[in-house]
Amino acid sequence: MIVEIKEIEHQEKYEINEKLVYKDQFGNWQCQCELSRTEKEAFKKFAKSWEDNNKEGFNGEAHNFH
């Protein structure tokens, strides 16, 4: 399964396969619908890349994870 992650607001809001994921007021990631295990794992890898690469943002680019 390919997981597409699109940045909406750097390190605050993303679309994961068209499902909105956002940080709440406590810094926890929330989604109004359930993410699949594959989607969760892909987002964890994606978020880790911020730390590893010190990214400034992806400017709305879509990223695919397998």
Biopython code that builds the backbone (N, CA, C, O; Angstrom):
import numpy as np
from Bio.PDB.StructureBuilder import StructureBuilder

atoms = [
    (1, "MET", "N", (0.843, -1.189, 0.000)),
    (1, "MET", "CA", (0.000, 0.000, 0.000)),
    (1, "MET", "C", (0.881, 1.243, 0.000)),
    (1, "MET", "O", (1.804, 1.361, 0.806)),
    (2, "ILE", "N", (0.593, 2.156, -0.900)),
    (2, "ILE", "CA", (1.311, 3.429, -0.944)),
    (2, "ILE", "C", (0.576, 4.420, -0.054)),
    (2, "ILE", "O", (-0.649, 4.533, -0.109)),
    (3, "VAL", "N", (1.338, 5.134, 0.765)),
    (3, "VAL", "CA", (0.774, 6.149, 1.649)),
    (3, "VAL", "C", (1.267, 7.501, 1.156)),
    (3, "VAL", "O", (2.472, 7.736, 1.069)),
    (4, "GLU", "N", (0.330, 8.390, 0.834)),
    (4, "GLU", "CA", (0.697, 9.734, 0.403)),
    (4, "GLU", "C", (0.512, 10.692, 1.569)),
    (4, "GLU", "O", (-0.552, 10.749, 2.185)),
    (5, "ILE", "N", (1.567, 11.441, 1.861)),
    (5, "ILE", "CA", (1.527, 12.426, 2.942)),
    (5, "ILE", "C", (1.752, 13.794, 2.314)),
    (5, "ILE", "O", (2.754, 14.024, 1.638)),
    (6, "LYS", "N", (0.809, 14.694, 2.547)),
    (6, "LYS", "CA", (0.902, 16.044, 2.004)),
    (6, "LYS", "C", (0.863, 17.049, 3.148)),
    (6, "LYS", "O", (-0.022, 17.013, 4.004)),
    (7, "GLU", "N", (1.841, 17.942, 3.140)),
    (7, "GLU", "CA", (1.909, 18.963, 4.185)),
    (7, "GLU", "C", (0.863, 20.041, 3.937)),
    (7, "GLU", "O", (0.744, 20.562, 2.828)),
    (8, "ILE", "N", (0.108, 20.369, 4.975)),
    (8, "ILE", "CA", (-0.845, 21.473, 4.933)),
    (8, "ILE", "C", (-0.250, 22.661, 5.690)),
    (8, "ILE", "O", (-0.251, 23.789, 5.197)),
    (9, "GLU", "N", (0.257, 22.390, 6.895)),
    (9, "GLU", "CA", (0.924, 23.403, 7.727)),
    (9, "GLU", "C", (2.097, 22.713, 8.418)),
    (9, "GLU", "O", (1.902, 21.745, 9.153)),
    (10, "HIS", "N", (3.317, 23.209, 8.184)),
    (10, "HIS", "CA", (4.542, 22.543, 8.638)),
    (10, "HIS", "C", (4.487, 22.102, 10.096)),
    (10, "HIS", "O", (4.291, 22.912, 11.003)),
    (11, "GLN", "N", (4.661, 20.821, 10.296)),
    (11, "GLN", "CA", (4.692, 20.159, 11.602)),
    (11, "GLN", "C", (3.433, 20.402, 12.440)),
    (11, "GLN", "O", (3.462, 20.257, 13.662)),
    (12, "GLU", "N", (2.334, 20.768, 11.787)),
    (12, "GLU", "CA", (1.069, 20.984, 12.495)),
    (12, "GLU", "C", (-0.105, 20.253, 11.851)),
    (12, "GLU", "O", (-0.921, 19.660, 12.555)),
    (13, "LYS", "N", (-0.202, 20.287, 10.500)),
    (13, "LYS", "CA", (-1.318, 19.658, 9.786)),
    (13, "LYS", "C", (-0.818, 18.953, 8.534)),
    (13, "LYS", "O", (-0.008, 19.492, 7.779)),
    (14, "TYR", "N", (-1.315, 17.741, 8.329)),
    (14, "TYR", "CA", (-0.960, 16.943, 7.156)),
    (14, "TYR", "C", (-2.180, 16.187, 6.672)),
    (14, "TYR", "O", (-3.114, 15.937, 7.433)),
    (15, "GLU", "N", (-2.164, 15.826, 5.402)),
    (15, "GLU", "CA", (-3.142, 14.889, 4.864)),
    (15, "GLU", "C", (-2.406, 13.583, 4.632)),
    (15, "GLU", "O", (-1.364, 13.551, 3.977)),
    (16, "ILE", "N", (-2.950, 12.522, 5.165)),
    (16, "ILE", "CA", (-2.396, 11.192, 4.959)),
    (16, "ILE", "C", (-3.459, 10.413, 4.199)),
    (16, "ILE", "O", (-4.501, 10.059, 4.752)),
    (17, "ASN", "N", (-3.184, 10.148, 2.918)),
    (17, "ASN", "CA", (-4.183, 9.523, 2.043)),
    (17, "ASN", "C", (-5.528, 10.246, 2.157)),
    (17, "ASN", "O", (-6.579, 9.617, 2.290)),
    (18, "GLU", "N", (-5.471, 11.560, 2.104)),
    (18, "GLU", "CA", (-6.638, 12.449, 2.141)),
    (18, "GLU", "C", (-7.361, 12.483, 3.486)),
    (18, "GLU", "O", (-8.492, 12.963, 3.566)),
    (19, "LYS", "N", (-6.723, 11.978, 4.545)),
    (19, "LYS", "CA", (-7.274, 12.062, 5.909)),
    (19, "LYS", "C", (-6.489, 13.149, 6.645)),
    (19, "LYS", "O", (-5.260, 13.103, 6.704)),
    (20, "LEU", "N", (-7.201, 14.116, 7.201)),
    (20, "LEU", "CA", (-6.545, 15.224, 7.887)),
    (20, "LEU", "C", (-6.012, 14.770, 9.247)),
    (20, "LEU", "O", (-6.743, 14.207, 10.062)),
    (21, "VAL", "N", (-4.727, 15.029, 9.470)),
    (21, "VAL", "CA", (-4.065, 14.744, 10.742)),
    (21, "VAL", "C", (-3.489, 16.059, 11.242)),
    (21, "VAL", "O", (-2.849, 16.787, 10.483)),
    (22, "TYR", "N", (-3.711, 16.365, 12.506)),
    (22, "TYR", "CA", (-3.285, 17.657, 13.047)),
    (22, "TYR", "C", (-2.856, 17.496, 14.507)),
    (22, "TYR", "O", (-3.219, 16.534, 15.183)),
    (23, "LYS", "N", (-2.065, 18.478, 14.968)),
    (23, "LYS", "CA", (-1.672, 18.519, 16.380)),
    (23, "LYS", "C", (-2.741, 19.261, 17.160)),
    (23, "LYS", "O", (-3.203, 20.327, 16.752)),
    (24, "ASP", "N", (-3.131, 18.676, 18.299)),
    (24, "ASP", "CA", (-4.098, 19.360, 19.153)),
    (24, "ASP", "C", (-3.367, 20.343, 20.070)),
    (24, "ASP", "O", (-2.150, 20.504, 19.971)),
    (25, "GLN", "N", (-4.105, 20.991, 20.950)),
    (25, "GLN", "CA", (-3.531, 22.012, 21.842)),
    (25, "GLN", "C", (-2.499, 21.460, 22.806)),
    (25, "GLN", "O", (-1.733, 22.221, 23.398)),
    (26, "PHE", "N", (-2.467, 20.123, 22.974)),
    (26, "PHE", "CA", (-1.509, 19.495, 23.885)),
    (26, "PHE", "C", (-0.315, 18.900, 23.145)),
    (26, "PHE", "O", (0.556, 18.290, 23.764)),
    (27, "GLY", "N", (-0.268, 19.075, 21.816)),
    (27, "GLY", "CA", (0.840, 18.564, 21.023)),
    (27, "GLY", "C", (0.688, 17.115, 20.590)),
    (27, "GLY", "O", (1.646, 16.501, 20.120)),
    (28, "ASN", "N", (-0.522, 16.562, 20.749)),
    (28, "ASN", "CA", (-0.779, 15.181, 20.335)),
    (28, "ASN", "C", (-1.370, 15.172, 18.927)),
    (28, "ASN", "O", (-2.151, 16.055, 18.574)),
    (29, "TRP", "N", (-0.998, 14.176, 18.125)),
    (29, "TRP", "CA", (-1.539, 14.051, 16.776)),
    (29, "TRP", "C", (-2.943, 13.476, 16.841)),
    (29, "TRP", "O", (-3.186, 12.496, 17.545)),
    (30, "GLN", "N", (-3.871, 14.087, 16.104)),
    (30, "GLN", "CA", (-5.268, 13.675, 16.077)),
    (30, "GLN", "C", (-5.733, 13.490, 14.640)),
    (30, "GLN", "O", (-5.218, 14.122, 13.717)),
    (31, "CYS", "N", (-6.714, 12.616, 14.469)),
    (31, "CYS", "CA", (-7.350, 12.404, 13.179)),
    (31, "CYS", "C", (-8.808, 12.069, 13.454)),
    (31, "CYS", "O", (-9.105, 11.307, 14.374)),
    (32, "GLN", "N", (-9.714, 12.628, 12.672)),
    (32, "GLN", "CA", (-11.133, 12.375, 12.910)),
    (32, "GLN", "C", (-11.555, 10.973, 12.490)),
    (32, "GLN", "O", (-12.620, 10.497, 12.885)),
    (33, "CYS", "N", (-10.733, 10.318, 11.699)),
    (33, "CYS", "CA", (-11.020, 8.936, 11.324)),
    (33, "CYS", "C", (-9.778, 8.092, 11.607)),
    (33, "CYS", "O", (-8.679, 8.623, 11.767)),
    (34, "GLU", "N", (-9.961, 6.811, 11.666)),
    (34, "GLU", "CA", (-8.873, 5.895, 12.023)),
    (34, "GLU", "C", (-7.868, 5.759, 10.880)),
    (34, "GLU", "O", (-8.254, 5.564, 9.727)),
    (35, "LEU", "N", (-6.593, 5.861, 11.202)),
    (35, "LEU", "CA", (-5.540, 5.585, 10.232)),
    (35, "LEU", "C", (-5.225, 4.092, 10.268)),
    (35, "LEU", "O", (-5.292, 3.458, 11.321)),
    (36, "SER", "N", (-4.884, 3.548, 9.122)),
    (36, "SER", "CA", (-4.479, 2.145, 9.077)),
    (36, "SER", "C", (-3.105, 2.004, 9.718)),
    (36, "SER", "O", (-2.402, 2.993, 9.926)),
    (37, "ARG", "N", (-2.740, 0.800, 10.020)),
    (37, "ARG", "CA", (-1.413, 0.546, 10.611)),
    (37, "ARG", "C", (-0.320, 1.045, 9.670)),
    (37, "ARG", "O", (0.659, 1.650, 10.108)),
    (38, "THR", "N", (-0.494, 0.788, 8.373)),
    (38, "THR", "CA", (0.492, 1.222, 7.378)),
    (38, "THR", "C", (0.602, 2.742, 7.344)),
    (38, "THR", "O", (1.705, 3.281, 7.248)),
    (39, "GLU", "N", (-0.532, 3.436, 7.423)),
    (39, "GLU", "CA", (-0.523, 4.898, 7.427)),
    (39, "GLU", "C", (0.169, 5.438, 8.672)),
    (39, "GLU", "O", (0.937, 6.397, 8.588)),
    (40, "LYS", "N", (-0.094, 4.838, 9.812)),
    (40, "LYS", "CA", (0.557, 5.269, 11.059)),
    (40, "LYS", "C", (2.063, 5.079, 10.988)),
    (40, "LYS", "O", (2.819, 5.969, 11.377)),
    (41, "GLU", "N", (2.506, 3.928, 10.494)),
    (41, "GLU", "CA", (3.942, 3.649, 10.391)),
    (41, "GLU", "C", (4.615, 4.619, 9.420)),
    (41, "GLU", "O", (5.715, 5.104, 9.685)),
    (42, "ALA", "N", (3.951, 4.901, 8.295)),
    (42, "ALA", "CA", (4.514, 5.831, 7.318)),
    (42, "ALA", "C", (4.637, 7.228, 7.912)),
    (42, "ALA", "O", (5.635, 7.911, 7.685)),
    (43, "PHE", "N", (3.631, 7.660, 8.671)),
    (43, "PHE", "CA", (3.687, 8.991, 9.269)),
    (43, "PHE", "C", (4.794, 9.073, 10.327)),
    (43, "PHE", "O", (5.459, 10.101, 10.449)),
    (44, "LYS", "N", (4.989, 8.005, 11.081)),
    (44, "LYS", "CA", (6.090, 7.985, 12.064)),
    (44, "LYS", "C", (7.435, 8.145, 11.365)),
    (44, "LYS", "O", (8.290, 8.897, 11.834)),
    (45, "LYS", "N", (7.634, 7.441, 10.239)),
    (45, "LYS", "CA", (8.883, 7.565, 9.475)),
    (45, "LYS", "C", (9.047, 8.988, 8.955)),
    (45, "LYS", "O", (10.133, 9.565, 9.010)),
    (46, "PHE", "N", (7.956, 9.539, 8.453)),
    (46, "PHE", "CA", (7.962, 10.886, 7.919)),
    (46, "PHE", "C", (8.325, 11.897, 9.010)),
    (46, "PHE", "O", (9.168, 12.768, 8.795)),
    (47, "ALA", "N", (7.697, 11.783, 10.166)),
    (47, "ALA", "CA", (7.971, 12.702, 11.282)),
    (47, "ALA", "C", (9.409, 12.559, 11.762)),
    (47, "ALA", "O", (10.038, 13.551, 12.130)),
    (48, "LYS", "N", (9.933, 11.350, 11.764)),
    (48, "LYS", "CA", (11.321, 11.130, 12.181)),
    (48, "LYS", "C", (12.284, 11.827, 11.224)),
    (48, "LYS", "O", (13.358, 12.271, 11.632)),
    (49, "SER", "N", (11.900, 11.921, 9.953)),
    (49, "SER", "CA", (12.763, 12.591, 8.983)),
    (49, "SER", "C", (12.942, 14.072, 9.313)),
    (49, "SER", "O", (13.955, 14.662, 8.938)),
    (50, "TRP", "N", (11.970, 14.691, 10.014)),
    (50, "TRP", "CA", (12.139, 16.087, 10.441)),
    (50, "TRP", "C", (13.327, 16.180, 11.375)),
    (50, "TRP", "O", (14.176, 17.060, 11.233)),
    (51, "GLU", "N", (13.382, 15.262, 12.336)),
    (51, "GLU", "CA", (14.454, 15.282, 13.335)),
    (51, "GLU", "C", (15.795, 14.951, 12.694)),
    (51, "GLU", "O", (16.797, 15.621, 12.945)),
    (52, "ASP", "N", (15.805, 13.908, 11.862)),
    (52, "ASP", "CA", (17.050, 13.442, 11.259)),
    (52, "ASP", "C", (17.644, 14.445, 10.286)),
    (52, "ASP", "O", (18.864, 14.581, 10.200)),
    (53, "ASN", "N", (16.790, 15.147, 9.554)),
    (53, "ASN", "CA", (17.262, 16.038, 8.503)),
    (53, "ASN", "C", (17.065, 17.509, 8.806)),
    (53, "ASN", "O", (17.445, 18.370, 8.012)),
    (54, "ASN", "N", (16.460, 17.804, 9.976)),
    (54, "ASN", "CA", (16.208, 19.201, 10.350)),
    (54, "ASN", "C", (15.514, 19.962, 9.231)),
    (54, "ASN", "O", (15.940, 21.060, 8.872)),
    (55, "LYS", "N", (14.445, 19.389, 8.675)),
    (55, "LYS", "CA", (13.733, 19.988, 7.537)),
    (55, "LYS", "C", (13.030, 21.279, 7.964)),
    (55, "LYS", "O", (12.507, 21.388, 9.073)),
    (56, "GLU", "N", (13.035, 22.230, 7.068)),
    (56, "GLU", "CA", (12.329, 23.489, 7.298)),
    (56, "GLU", "C", (10.881, 23.399, 6.851)),
    (56, "GLU", "O", (10.066, 24.241, 7.228)),
    (57, "GLY", "N", (10.552, 22.411, 6.067)),
    (57, "GLY", "CA", (9.197, 22.258, 5.548)),
    (57, "GLY", "C", (9.254, 21.662, 4.160)),
    (57, "GLY", "O", (10.312, 21.622, 3.532)),
    (58, "PHE", "N", (8.136, 21.210, 3.693)),
    (58, "PHE", "CA", (8.092, 20.545, 2.403)),
    (58, "PHE", "C", (7.253, 21.329, 1.409)),
    (58, "PHE", "O", (7.021, 20.848, 0.300)),
    (59, "ASN", "N", (6.790, 22.520, 1.768)),
    (59, "ASN", "CA", (6.085, 23.430, 0.866)),
    (59, "ASN", "C", (4.921, 22.787, 0.135)),
    (59, "ASN", "O", (4.747, 23.002, -1.065)),
    (60, "GLY", "N", (4.126, 22.005, 0.840)),
    (60, "GLY", "CA", (2.937, 21.420, 0.240)),
    (60, "GLY", "C", (3.195, 20.250, -0.689)),
    (60, "GLY", "O", (2.271, 19.756, -1.335)),
    (61, "GLU", "N", (4.452, 19.796, -0.767)),
    (61, "GLU", "CA", (4.772, 18.658, -1.627)),
    (61, "GLU", "C", (4.162, 17.398, -1.059)),
    (61, "GLU", "O", (4.023, 17.255, 0.155)),
    (62, "ALA", "N", (3.801, 16.492, -1.935)),
    (62, "ALA", "CA", (3.311, 15.182, -1.520)),
    (62, "ALA", "C", (4.496, 14.229, -1.451)),
    (62, "ALA", "O", (5.401, 14.286, -2.284)),
    (63, "HIS", "N", (4.482, 13.359, -0.457)),
    (63, "HIS", "CA", (5.524, 12.359, -0.291)),
    (63, "HIS", "C", (4.880, 11.001, -0.199)),
    (63, "HIS", "O", (3.892, 10.823, 0.514)),
    (64, "ASN", "N", (5.436, 10.033, -0.923)),
    (64, "ASN", "CA", (4.884, 8.673, -0.926)),
    (64, "ASN", "C", (5.785, 7.737, -0.143)),
    (64, "ASN", "O", (7.009, 7.783, -0.269)),
    (65, "PHE", "N", (5.170, 6.892, 0.663)),
    (65, "PHE", "CA", (5.883, 5.888, 1.438)),
    (65, "PHE", "C", (5.259, 4.543, 1.123)),
    (65, "PHE", "O", (4.043, 4.428, 0.974)),
    (66, "HIS", "N", (6.103, 3.527, 1.022)),
    (66, "HIS", "CA", (5.616, 2.158, 0.753)),
    (66, "HIS", "C", (5.676, 1.343, 2.016)),
    (66, "HIS", "O", (5.313, 0.167, 2.010)),
]
sb = StructureBuilder()
sb.init_structure("model")
sb.init_model(0)
sb.init_chain("A")
sb.init_seg("    ")
for serial, (resi, resn, name, xyz) in enumerate(atoms, 1):
    if name == "N":
        sb.init_residue(resn, " ", resi, " ")
    sb.init_atom(name, np.array(xyz, "f"), 0.0, 1.0, " ", f" {name:<3s}", serial, name[0])
structure = sb.get_structure()
